[in-house]
């Protein structure tokens, strides 16, 4: 093979290889170009969605909380921020920054104390900042000051200003203290210049006694009780008492005219026979930490002051009043008046710090005076409920009840507004006269 032929063959081979390489590159391009275009479109769509979300948040008012995971008031803020984030999604942007993990953020926002909450309007302008724990209701109230009424639709509205049916019970059959029915076998009567005060039993008598503002010297001589065996009246100072306990652990008291009748009853019920002095000690041993009236633990809310001191609230609202009376942070353990479901309330600096369950509400029992003004219906007509539906069902079951549904935060705020003089007079009976 001559030299010229060899050169031609080499050139031909080079040409074929070049053609094959060109074809492969064209195939790669034809495949990769649509994929690249798709990827480009996907990035664009993602960026656009992110931009839309950012724009949507930009048009919302924003609450920025700067704190830390292990700071105690910051921990108390955490569930509040989470509730706000869930309940007002799409209406309020809620952001938390841990400044211990991100120390530069503290400098950026000029933070002096944690937690600090900063309020921004929809344009990003700072409206207000607060240092320390800030309750949910106070946060919503502050937003309301700036024209953002998130709070308005939160607490359901419900009230009953007229009883479902008129209370047609004869006056002498209604207990002066609790408005319950008077059992003729447990009736206690207090003689006054203005008439007889009739009470359903000795426990209501001791509640009244603990609330009196007058001189109590020899007061017991004004009181008669009913012999449980015969139904006849007997002087309180001359009676003997059979003390027992019902299935719920609540004390029971029966009065007897003499030891013989009391002993016969004791053998049948297995209680204990005690005198008036011992009965006084038993009945006055538990007192409300707000109004100081006698109460049974089984009927009361437990109140823990500063995580150490334990006392009682004779009703839900008086339990809240312990915060006002002591000026301390408290924790309340109460029960739903309909279902018995536990309700736990914690306060911090005179505001609600946490509420379990968060849907819990309060019933403010009220009654209308002849002049048209409304006053408290008394401790026996107040209560907490795990939710508004439970409250409404309870009200339906109690046709004489009048009052309104309020938030537990409002109930606490009402107590915190009381003056020292008002607190000292709380639940006191100025004169023992019949209604």
MOZI-V779509 format. One record per backbone hydrogen bond with DSSP energy under -0.5 kcal/mol. CO is the residue of the C=O (numbers start at 0). NH is the residue of the N-H. Records with the same first field share a line. If there is no record, write none. Layout:
# MOZI-V779509
CO = NH ; NH
This chain:
# MOZI-V779509
1 = 5
2 = 6
3 = 7
4 = 8
5 = 9
6 = 10
7 = 11
8 = 12
9 = 13
10 = 14
11 = 15
12 = 16
13 = 17
14 = 18
15 = 19
16 = 20
17 = 21
18 = 22
19 = 23
20 = 24
21 = 25
22 = 26
23 = 27
24 = 28
25 = 29
26 = 30
27 = 31
28 = 32
29 = 33
30 = 34
31 = 35
32 = 36
33 = 37
34 = 38
35 = 39
36 = 40
37 = 41
38 = 42
39 = 43
40 = 44
41 = 45
42 = 46
43 = 47
44 = 48
45 = 49
46 = 50
47 = 51
48 = 52
49 = 53
50 = 54
51 = 55
52 = 56
53 = 57
54 = 58
55 = 58
56 = 59
60 = 92
61 = 63 ; 119
62 = 64 ; 94
63 = 65 ; 117
64 = 66 ; 96
65 = 114 ; 115
66 = 98 ; 99
67 = 70
70 = 74
71 = 75
72 = 76
73 = 77
74 = 78
75 = 79
76 = 80
77 = 81
78 = 82
79 = 83
80 = 84
81 = 85
82 = 86
83 = 87
85 = 88
87 = 90 ; 91
90 = 60
91 = 93
92 = 62
94 = 64
96 = 66 ; 98
97 = 101
101 = 104 ; 105
102 = 106
103 = 107
104 = 108
105 = 110
106 = 109
114 = 131
115 = 65
116 = 129
117 = 63
118 = 126 ; 127
119 = 61
120 = 123
124 = 120
127 = 118
129 = 116
134 = 138
135 = 139
136 = 140
137 = 141
138 = 142
139 = 143
140 = 144
141 = 145
142 = 145 ; 147
143 = 146
146 = 148
147 = 149
149 = 152
150 = 153 ; 154
153 = 155
157 = 404
159 = 402
165 = 167
169 = 172
170 = 173
172 = 181
174 = 178
179 = 174
180 = 182
181 = 183
182 = 185 ; 186
186 = 225
187 = 198
188 = 190 ; 223
189 = 196
191 = 194
194 = 191
195 = 197
196 = 189
197 = 175
198 = 187
200 = 204
201 = 205
202 = 206
203 = 207
204 = 208
205 = 209
206 = 210
207 = 210 ; 211
208 = 211
210 = 428
215 = 218
217 = 220
218 = 221
219 = 222
221 = 190
222 = 235
223 = 188
224 = 226 ; 233
226 = 230
231 = 226
233 = 224
234 = 237 ; 238
235 = 238
239 = 255
240 = 242 ; 273
241 = 243 ; 253
242 = 271
243 = 251
245 = 248
249 = 245
251 = 243
253 = 241
254 = 227
255 = 239
257 = 261
258 = 262
259 = 263
260 = 264
261 = 265
262 = 266
263 = 267
264 = 268
265 = 269
271 = 242 ; 273
273 = 240
274 = 278
275 = 279
276 = 280
277 = 281
278 = 282
279 = 283
281 = 284
284 = 286
285 = 294
286 = 311
287 = 291
292 = 287
295 = 298 ; 299
296 = 299
300 = 312
301 = 332
302 = 304 ; 310
303 = 305 ; 330
304 = 307 ; 308
308 = 304
310 = 302
311 = 288
312 = 300
314 = 318
315 = 319
316 = 320
317 = 321
318 = 321
319 = 322 ; 323
320 = 324
321 = 325
322 = 326
328 = 305
329 = 346
330 = 303
331 = 333 ; 344
332 = 301
333 = 342
335 = 339
340 = 335
342 = 333
343 = 355
344 = 331
345 = 352 ; 353
347 = 350
350 = 347
353 = 345
355 = 343
356 = 359
360 = 384
361 = 363 ; 405
362 = 364 ; 382
363 = 403
364 = 376
366 = 374
368 = 371
372 = 368
374 = 366
377 = 380
378 = 381
380 = 364
382 = 362
383 = 336
384 = 360
386 = 390
387 = 391
388 = 392
389 = 393
390 = 394
391 = 395
392 = 396
393 = 397
394 = 397
397 = 400
398 = 163 ; 164
401 = 365
402 = 159
403 = 363
405 = 361
406 = 410
407 = 411
408 = 412
409 = 413
410 = 414
411 = 415
412 = 416
414 = 417
418 = 422
419 = 423
420 = 424
422 = 425
424 = 427
427 = 429
428 = 212
430 = 432
